[in-house]
Amino acid sequence: IAVLGPLIFVHELGHFLFAKRAGVKVERFSLGFGMPLWRKQWGETEYRISAIPLGGYVKMYGENPDEEETVASPERSFLHQSVWTRIPIVAAGPLFNFFFAILLIAFIHTVGISVGTSVQIGQILEGSAAAEAGLQTGDIVLAFADKPIAQIHELKSEIVASKGRTIHLHIQRGQEALTIPIMPRKDTPSQEWRIGVELRPGDFVMQRSNPLLALGQGCAWTWRLTKLSVVGFGKIISGAIPASEGLAGPIGIARLVRRAADDGWRNLVFFTAAISISLAILNLLPIPVLDGGHLLFFALEIINGAPLSLRKREIAQQVGLLILVSLMIFAAYNDIVKLFSHD
């Protein structure tokens, strides 16, 4: 609740603020679904906290297709707005999740993060490219070719970019400085080039950034995590990553949150930013009932010059709801299986 609650609030706040800005009447702002635990009427909007903390919603006046012909005040109705007004209202939810991730990561960089000043070789897989090349646990990677290496992600990026070509690692082993040639191999599940080692940071320093630089770092990290998430979703859809490994429900997310919290509050905040990005991407999928499904309808409306018929929208919503419920049940099943198959 502590992690997902703010993410849901930020998402729905985006819809709420843009609807208000467009003059659309917001009838209800709810955190959670189901039976209301608390409710308060302020102005024309009822605010709720509901019993099931797995989402939320903003109920706008005249947003349901079957209300389209009966609304008394079309100028305040969502569906009576132009398509160019409706698009920002729907897109604002995912966009606010992206912005929130940027702010969370910027906050971490402002207060300071522990940064490794070197990359150390940890466990080496038997029969891997690293083992055959002669790397040893405890080796310190100084440079890739002639490029100094201080961060794990720098070395990983260079290995992936090699596309299997021989790379030369300059390492420190005790008092010796060595250059070791290695030919990366493609990992079967991920289809990425790897050398078969666990990389871990060496010495740490606390690095703090001024707010402006931290904001830039927040943007850079959010972009990086967005690309990784999109690739991950694509691999789940294509079957490269089994859905049982890539999808998590409430129990799975709770386990991940606990592990992140065990590693310190900074890791928990960073993990929250990653979930915010995943939530944004998930909502942008072109599935009816999700924001991405509504944006798809709007795109078709622009192309056709008119909205889809009420019947087609109803059918699409039913199919989308079936898909979403099926995914939720599958994710919950995965959670239960993993819960009882681990200590």
ZAZANU-186216 format. One record per residue (C-alpha): z, y, x; residue number from 0. Coordinates in nm, 3 decimals. Last residue first. Example, Ala and Ser with C-alpha at 12.3 -4.5 7.8 and 13.67 -1.06 7.14 Angstrom:
REM residues 2
+---------+---------+---------+-----+
:      pz :      py :      px :  nr :
+---------+---------+---------+-----+
:   0.714 :  -0.106 :   1.367 :   1 :
:   0.780 :  -0.450 :   1.230 :   0 :
+---------+---------+---------+-----+
This chain:
REM residues 343
+---------+---------+---------+-----+
:      pz :      py :      px :  nr :
+---------+---------+---------+-----+
:   0.156 :  -2.055 :   1.130 : 342 :
:  -0.207 :  -2.079 :   1.033 : 341 :
:  -0.396 :  -2.306 :   0.787 : 340 :
:  -0.188 :  -2.198 :   0.486 : 339 :
:  -0.270 :  -1.827 :   0.515 : 338 :
:  -0.629 :  -1.897 :   0.620 : 337 :
:  -0.697 :  -2.094 :   0.300 : 336 :
:  -0.522 :  -1.831 :   0.087 : 335 :
:  -0.716 :  -1.543 :   0.242 : 334 :
:  -1.048 :  -1.726 :   0.209 : 333 :
:  -0.977 :  -1.784 :  -0.161 : 332 :
:  -0.898 :  -1.412 :  -0.203 : 331 :
:  -1.228 :  -1.323 :  -0.036 : 330 :
:  -1.419 :  -1.563 :  -0.263 : 329 :
:  -1.246 :  -1.425 :  -0.574 : 328 :
:  -1.321 :  -1.067 :  -0.468 : 327 :
:  -1.684 :  -1.151 :  -0.387 : 326 :
:  -1.728 :  -1.316 :  -0.728 : 325 :
:  -1.570 :  -1.014 :  -0.900 : 324 :
:  -1.814 :  -0.781 :  -0.722 : 323 :
:  -2.121 :  -0.991 :  -0.800 : 322 :
:  -2.023 :  -1.026 :  -1.167 : 321 :
:  -1.955 :  -0.651 :  -1.190 : 320 :
:  -2.297 :  -0.578 :  -1.042 : 319 :
:  -2.467 :  -0.811 :  -1.289 : 318 :
:  -2.284 :  -0.647 :  -1.581 : 317 :
:  -2.366 :  -0.298 :  -1.452 : 316 :
:  -2.734 :  -0.390 :  -1.412 : 315 :
:  -2.747 :  -0.523 :  -1.768 : 314 :
:  -2.586 :  -0.205 :  -1.902 : 313 :
:  -2.821 :   0.017 :  -1.701 : 312 :
:  -3.124 :  -0.172 :  -1.828 : 311 :
:  -3.006 :  -0.139 :  -2.190 : 310 :
:  -2.936 :   0.234 :  -2.155 : 309 :
:  -3.288 :   0.295 :  -2.026 : 308 :
:  -3.329 :   0.406 :  -1.668 : 307 :
:  -3.310 :   0.782 :  -1.618 : 306 :
:  -3.629 :   0.991 :  -1.617 : 305 :
:  -3.882 :   1.126 :  -1.364 : 304 :
:  -3.958 :   0.776 :  -1.241 : 303 :
:  -3.898 :   0.851 :  -0.870 : 302 :
:  -3.601 :   1.083 :  -0.930 : 301 :
:  -3.447 :   0.839 :  -1.180 : 300 :
:  -3.502 :   0.552 :  -0.937 : 299 :
:  -3.311 :   0.749 :  -0.671 : 298 :
:  -3.035 :   0.823 :  -0.923 : 297 :
:  -3.006 :   0.453 :  -1.010 : 296 :
:  -2.976 :   0.372 :  -0.638 : 295 :
:  -2.704 :   0.636 :  -0.603 : 294 :
:  -2.517 :   0.467 :  -0.888 : 293 :
:  -2.544 :   0.132 :  -0.710 : 292 :
:  -2.422 :   0.286 :  -0.385 : 291 :
:  -2.116 :   0.423 :  -0.562 : 290 :
:  -2.025 :   0.072 :  -0.675 : 289 :
:  -2.058 :  -0.042 :  -1.039 : 288 :
:  -2.418 :  -0.153 :  -0.963 : 287 :
:  -2.456 :  -0.290 :  -0.607 : 286 :
:  -2.660 :  -0.084 :  -0.363 : 285 :
:  -2.390 :  -0.096 :  -0.090 : 284 :
:  -2.248 :   0.254 :  -0.041 : 283 :
:  -1.901 :   0.151 :  -0.157 : 282 :
:  -1.882 :  -0.114 :   0.115 : 281 :
:  -1.985 :   0.141 :   0.378 : 280 :
:  -1.711 :   0.384 :   0.274 : 279 :
:  -1.448 :   0.110 :   0.257 : 278 :
:  -1.552 :  -0.014 :   0.601 : 277 :
:  -1.510 :   0.338 :   0.740 : 276 :
:  -1.166 :   0.374 :   0.582 : 275 :
:  -1.074 :   0.029 :   0.718 : 274 :
:  -1.163 :   0.146 :   1.070 : 273 :
:  -0.956 :   0.463 :   1.026 : 272 :
:  -0.659 :   0.251 :   0.912 : 271 :
:  -0.705 :   0.037 :   1.225 : 270 :
:  -0.686 :   0.352 :   1.438 : 269 :
:  -0.367 :   0.456 :   1.260 : 268 :
:  -0.216 :   0.108 :   1.307 : 267 :
:  -0.318 :   0.100 :   1.673 : 266 :
:  -0.145 :   0.435 :   1.725 : 265 :
:   0.164 :   0.310 :   1.540 : 264 :
:   0.221 :   0.026 :   1.781 : 263 :
:   0.089 :  -0.325 :   1.849 : 262 :
:   0.307 :  -0.482 :   1.576 : 261 :
:   0.152 :  -0.234 :   1.331 : 260 :
:  -0.196 :  -0.369 :   1.408 : 259 :
:  -0.075 :  -0.724 :   1.350 : 258 :
:   0.086 :  -0.626 :   1.019 : 257 :
:  -0.228 :  -0.444 :   0.907 : 256 :
:  -0.437 :  -0.752 :   0.987 : 255 :
:  -0.206 :  -0.974 :   0.781 : 254 :
:  -0.217 :  -0.724 :   0.491 : 253 :
:  -0.597 :  -0.714 :   0.509 : 252 :
:  -0.611 :  -1.092 :   0.483 : 251 :
:  -0.374 :  -1.094 :   0.187 : 250 :
:  -0.570 :  -0.820 :   0.007 : 249 :
:  -0.908 :  -0.986 :   0.061 : 248 :
:  -1.098 :  -1.054 :   0.381 : 247 :
:  -1.466 :  -1.128 :   0.438 : 246 :
:  -1.621 :  -1.194 :   0.780 : 245 :
:  -1.488 :  -1.538 :   0.868 : 244 :
:  -1.549 :  -1.712 :   0.535 : 243 :
:  -1.876 :  -1.521 :   0.506 : 242 :
:  -1.999 :  -1.706 :   0.814 : 241 :
:  -2.148 :  -1.468 :   1.074 : 240 :
:  -2.520 :  -1.510 :   1.138 : 239 :
:  -2.556 :  -1.578 :   0.764 : 238 :
:  -2.798 :  -1.292 :   0.700 : 237 :
:  -2.553 :  -1.117 :   0.465 : 236 :
:  -2.263 :  -1.165 :   0.707 : 235 :
:  -2.477 :  -1.048 :   0.998 : 234 :
:  -2.582 :  -0.736 :   0.808 : 233 :
:  -2.221 :  -0.655 :   0.719 : 232 :
:  -2.130 :  -0.684 :   1.088 : 231 :
:  -2.422 :  -0.465 :   1.197 : 230 :
:  -2.314 :  -0.202 :   0.944 : 229 :
:  -1.954 :  -0.227 :   1.065 : 228 :
:  -2.052 :  -0.192 :   1.433 : 227 :
:  -2.271 :   0.111 :   1.354 : 226 :
:  -1.989 :   0.270 :   1.153 : 225 :
:  -1.740 :   0.199 :   1.432 : 224 :
:  -1.959 :   0.384 :   1.683 : 223 :
:  -2.019 :   0.677 :   1.448 : 222 :
:  -1.647 :   0.702 :   1.373 : 221 :
:  -1.571 :   0.686 :   1.746 : 220 :
:  -1.811 :   0.971 :   1.823 : 219 :
:  -1.692 :   1.186 :   1.532 : 218 :
:  -1.325 :   1.136 :   1.626 : 217 :
:  -1.408 :   1.213 :   1.989 : 216 :
:  -1.567 :   1.539 :   1.876 : 215 :
:  -1.256 :   1.620 :   1.674 : 214 :
:  -1.042 :   1.539 :   1.977 : 213 :
:  -1.246 :   1.788 :   2.184 : 212 :
:  -1.169 :   2.059 :   1.928 : 211 :
:  -0.802 :   1.959 :   1.893 : 210 :
:  -0.733 :   1.957 :   2.270 : 209 :
:  -0.728 :   1.608 :   2.417 : 208 :
:  -0.443 :   1.394 :   2.550 : 207 :
:  -0.471 :   1.101 :   2.792 : 206 :
:  -0.168 :   0.888 :   2.880 : 205 :
:  -0.252 :   0.677 :   3.187 : 204 :
:  -0.282 :   0.300 :   3.208 : 203 :
:  -0.342 :   0.056 :   3.495 : 202 :
:  -0.569 :  -0.243 :   3.436 : 201 :
:  -0.734 :  -0.293 :   3.100 : 200 :
:  -0.830 :  -0.642 :   2.984 : 199 :
:  -1.159 :  -0.826 :   2.971 : 198 :
:  -1.166 :  -1.188 :   2.861 : 197 :
:  -1.460 :  -1.359 :   3.025 : 196 :
:  -1.778 :  -1.541 :   2.925 : 195 :
:  -2.060 :  -1.331 :   3.072 : 194 :
:  -2.193 :  -1.194 :   2.743 : 193 :
:  -2.523 :  -1.095 :   2.582 : 192 :
:  -2.496 :  -1.070 :   2.203 : 191 :
:  -2.626 :  -1.314 :   1.940 : 190 :
:  -2.284 :  -1.304 :   1.771 : 189 :
:  -2.248 :  -1.674 :   1.691 : 188 :
:  -2.461 :  -1.809 :   1.979 : 187 :
:  -2.355 :  -1.585 :   2.268 : 186 :
:  -2.658 :  -1.490 :   2.477 : 185 :
:  -2.604 :  -1.542 :   2.849 : 184 :
:  -2.538 :  -1.287 :   3.122 : 183 :
:  -2.678 :  -1.347 :   3.476 : 182 :
:  -2.413 :  -1.258 :   3.734 : 181 :
:  -2.440 :  -1.115 :   4.088 : 180 :
:  -2.105 :  -1.058 :   4.262 : 179 :
:  -2.040 :  -0.766 :   4.499 : 178 :
:  -1.707 :  -0.795 :   4.679 : 177 :
:  -1.433 :  -0.564 :   4.806 : 176 :
:  -1.148 :  -0.765 :   4.958 : 175 :
:  -0.784 :  -0.659 :   4.987 : 174 :
:  -0.681 :  -0.846 :   4.673 : 173 :
:  -1.004 :  -0.905 :   4.490 : 172 :
:  -1.172 :  -0.571 :   4.414 : 171 :
:  -1.503 :  -0.597 :   4.231 : 170 :
:  -1.853 :  -0.454 :   4.243 : 169 :
:  -2.047 :  -0.628 :   3.965 : 168 :
:  -2.420 :  -0.685 :   4.003 : 167 :
:  -2.623 :  -0.771 :   3.693 : 166 :
:  -2.899 :  -1.028 :   3.657 : 165 :
:  -3.113 :  -0.968 :   3.349 : 164 :
:  -2.996 :  -1.132 :   3.026 : 163 :
:  -3.049 :  -0.839 :   2.792 : 162 :
:  -2.884 :  -0.602 :   3.046 : 161 :
:  -2.788 :  -0.365 :   2.763 : 160 :
:  -2.524 :  -0.609 :   2.637 : 159 :
:  -2.364 :  -0.629 :   2.984 : 158 :
:  -2.377 :  -0.250 :   3.027 : 157 :
:  -2.215 :  -0.193 :   2.687 : 156 :
:  -1.938 :  -0.444 :   2.763 : 155 :
:  -1.865 :  -0.270 :   3.093 : 154 :
:  -1.834 :   0.071 :   2.930 : 153 :
:  -1.631 :  -0.072 :   2.639 : 152 :
:  -1.372 :  -0.203 :   2.888 : 151 :
:  -1.317 :   0.139 :   3.041 : 150 :
:  -1.306 :   0.251 :   3.407 : 149 :
:  -1.644 :   0.144 :   3.545 : 148 :
:  -1.817 :   0.335 :   3.825 : 147 :
:  -2.200 :   0.310 :   3.822 : 146 :
:  -2.360 :   0.181 :   4.141 : 145 :
:  -2.439 :  -0.169 :   4.005 : 144 :
:  -2.154 :  -0.198 :   3.751 : 143 :
:  -1.848 :  -0.060 :   3.927 : 142 :
:  -1.485 :  -0.122 :   4.014 : 141 :
:  -1.415 :  -0.443 :   3.825 : 140 :
:  -1.070 :  -0.569 :   3.925 : 139 :
:  -1.043 :  -0.946 :   3.978 : 138 :
:  -0.725 :  -1.091 :   3.828 : 137 :
:  -0.884 :  -1.407 :   3.695 : 136 :
:  -1.168 :  -1.507 :   3.928 : 135 :
:  -1.542 :  -1.445 :   3.925 : 134 :
:  -1.741 :  -1.710 :   4.110 : 133 :
:  -2.088 :  -1.673 :   3.958 : 132 :
:  -2.054 :  -2.009 :   3.782 : 131 :
:  -1.731 :  -1.900 :   3.618 : 130 :
:  -1.878 :  -1.565 :   3.511 : 129 :
:  -2.188 :  -1.730 :   3.358 : 128 :
:  -1.962 :  -1.961 :   3.160 : 127 :
:  -1.891 :  -2.327 :   3.237 : 126 :
:  -1.519 :  -2.289 :   3.165 : 125 :
:  -1.439 :  -1.959 :   2.999 : 124 :
:  -1.264 :  -1.708 :   3.224 : 123 :
:  -0.929 :  -1.564 :   3.118 : 122 :
:  -0.864 :  -1.209 :   3.234 : 121 :
:  -1.089 :  -0.995 :   3.452 : 120 :
:  -0.947 :  -0.646 :   3.495 : 119 :
:  -1.107 :  -0.317 :   3.401 : 118 :
:  -0.973 :   0.007 :   3.550 : 117 :
:  -0.813 :   0.336 :   3.452 : 116 :
:  -0.704 :   0.210 :   3.113 : 115 :
:  -0.634 :   0.483 :   2.861 : 114 :
:  -0.314 :   0.511 :   2.663 : 113 :
:  -0.376 :   0.760 :   2.386 : 112 :
:  -0.243 :   1.110 :   2.327 : 111 :
:  -0.117 :   1.328 :   2.044 : 110 :
:  -0.461 :   1.489 :   2.012 : 109 :
:  -0.658 :   1.167 :   2.065 : 108 :
:  -0.467 :   0.997 :   1.782 : 107 :
:  -0.519 :   1.297 :   1.552 : 106 :
:  -0.894 :   1.294 :   1.623 : 105 :
:  -0.902 :   0.927 :   1.522 : 104 :
:  -0.730 :   1.005 :   1.193 : 103 :
:  -0.946 :   1.314 :   1.129 : 102 :
:  -1.273 :   1.126 :   1.189 : 101 :
:  -1.157 :   0.840 :   0.964 : 100 :
:  -1.075 :   1.092 :   0.690 :  99 :
:  -1.425 :   1.241 :   0.720 :  98 :
:  -1.583 :   0.896 :   0.677 :  97 :
:  -1.361 :   0.825 :   0.375 :  96 :
:  -1.449 :   1.167 :   0.232 :  95 :
:  -1.818 :   1.075 :   0.263 :  94 :
:  -1.759 :   0.751 :   0.072 :  93 :
:  -1.609 :   0.943 :  -0.224 :  92 :
:  -1.842 :   1.245 :  -0.203 :  91 :
:  -2.156 :   1.037 :  -0.265 :  90 :
:  -2.088 :   1.012 :  -0.639 :  89 :
:  -2.029 :   1.385 :  -0.694 :  88 :
:  -2.303 :   1.477 :  -0.445 :  87 :
:  -2.563 :   1.270 :  -0.639 :  86 :
:  -2.461 :   1.393 :  -0.985 :  85 :
:  -2.563 :   1.753 :  -0.919 :  84 :
:  -2.912 :   1.662 :  -0.791 :  83 :
:  -2.950 :   1.426 :  -1.089 :  82 :
:  -2.897 :   1.721 :  -1.321 :  81 :
:  -2.577 :   1.716 :  -1.525 :  80 :
:  -2.582 :   1.564 :  -1.873 :  79 :
:  -2.445 :   1.234 :  -1.743 :  78 :
:  -2.129 :   1.400 :  -1.609 :  77 :
:  -2.049 :   1.594 :  -1.928 :  76 :
:  -1.901 :   1.947 :  -1.911 :  75 :
:  -2.230 :   2.121 :  -2.014 :  74 :
:  -2.285 :   1.849 :  -2.276 :  73 :
:  -1.975 :   1.956 :  -2.472 :  72 :
:  -1.945 :   1.743 :  -2.788 :  71 :
:  -2.051 :   1.415 :  -2.625 :  70 :
:  -2.213 :   1.168 :  -2.866 :  69 :
:  -2.554 :   1.089 :  -2.716 :  68 :
:  -2.440 :   1.006 :  -2.362 :  67 :
:  -2.123 :   0.822 :  -2.461 :  66 :
:  -2.288 :   0.477 :  -2.442 :  65 :
:  -2.399 :   0.553 :  -2.084 :  64 :
:  -2.040 :   0.609 :  -1.968 :  63 :
:  -1.987 :   0.930 :  -1.769 :  62 :
:  -1.934 :   1.160 :  -2.067 :  61 :
:  -1.613 :   1.317 :  -1.938 :  60 :
:  -1.523 :   1.189 :  -1.595 :  59 :
:  -1.277 :   0.908 :  -1.524 :  58 :
:  -1.182 :   0.908 :  -1.154 :  57 :
:  -1.090 :   0.565 :  -1.028 :  56 :
:  -0.854 :   0.364 :  -0.813 :  55 :
:  -0.837 :   0.060 :  -0.594 :  54 :
:  -0.623 :  -0.240 :  -0.509 :  53 :
:  -0.281 :  -0.103 :  -0.606 :  52 :
:  -0.253 :  -0.291 :  -0.940 :  51 :
:   0.025 :  -0.126 :  -1.143 :  50 :
:  -0.112 :   0.222 :  -1.200 :  49 :
:  -0.026 :   0.567 :  -1.064 :  48 :
:  -0.177 :   0.817 :  -1.302 :  47 :
:  -0.291 :   1.178 :  -1.332 :  46 :
:  -0.424 :   1.300 :  -1.667 :  45 :
:  -0.670 :   1.587 :  -1.637 :  44 :
:  -0.735 :   1.880 :  -1.874 :  43 :
:  -0.447 :   2.086 :  -1.741 :  42 :
:  -0.185 :   1.866 :  -1.583 :  41 :
:  -0.098 :   1.557 :  -1.785 :  40 :
:   0.136 :   1.321 :  -1.599 :  39 :
:   0.142 :   0.943 :  -1.572 :  38 :
:   0.357 :   0.686 :  -1.399 :  37 :
:   0.355 :   0.306 :  -1.397 :  36 :
:   0.018 :   0.291 :  -1.576 :  35 :
:  -0.094 :  -0.061 :  -1.670 :  34 :
:  -0.419 :  -0.165 :  -1.505 :  33 :
:  -0.578 :  -0.016 :  -1.197 :  32 :
:  -0.454 :   0.174 :  -0.894 :  31 :
:  -0.448 :   0.544 :  -0.813 :  30 :
:  -0.580 :   0.709 :  -1.127 :  29 :
:  -0.738 :   1.049 :  -1.189 :  28 :
:  -0.823 :   1.090 :  -1.559 :  27 :
:  -1.024 :   1.320 :  -1.785 :  26 :
:  -1.224 :   1.505 :  -1.520 :  25 :
:  -1.446 :   1.765 :  -1.690 :  24 :
:  -1.761 :   1.839 :  -1.493 :  23 :
:  -1.792 :   2.200 :  -1.376 :  22 :
:  -1.981 :   2.112 :  -1.057 :  21 :
:  -1.683 :   2.207 :  -0.838 :  20 :
:  -1.456 :   1.995 :  -1.057 :  19 :
:  -1.684 :   1.694 :  -1.006 :  18 :
:  -1.697 :   1.763 :  -0.633 :  17 :
:  -1.318 :   1.777 :  -0.612 :  16 :
:  -1.259 :   1.461 :  -0.816 :  15 :
:  -1.522 :   1.243 :  -0.645 :  14 :
:  -1.384 :   1.334 :  -0.303 :  13 :
:  -1.025 :   1.293 :  -0.423 :  12 :
:  -1.116 :   0.940 :  -0.532 :  11 :
:  -1.198 :   0.842 :  -0.174 :  10 :
:  -0.901 :   1.027 :  -0.025 :   9 :
:  -0.661 :   0.860 :  -0.270 :   8 :
:  -0.808 :   0.515 :  -0.204 :   7 :
:  -0.769 :   0.563 :   0.171 :   6 :
:  -0.416 :   0.702 :   0.129 :   5 :
:  -0.311 :   0.395 :  -0.075 :   4 :
:  -0.484 :   0.140 :   0.149 :   3 :
:  -0.252 :   0.188 :   0.447 :   2 :
:   0.089 :   0.241 :   0.283 :   1 :
:   0.000 :   0.000 :   0.000 :   0 :
+---------+---------+---------+-----+
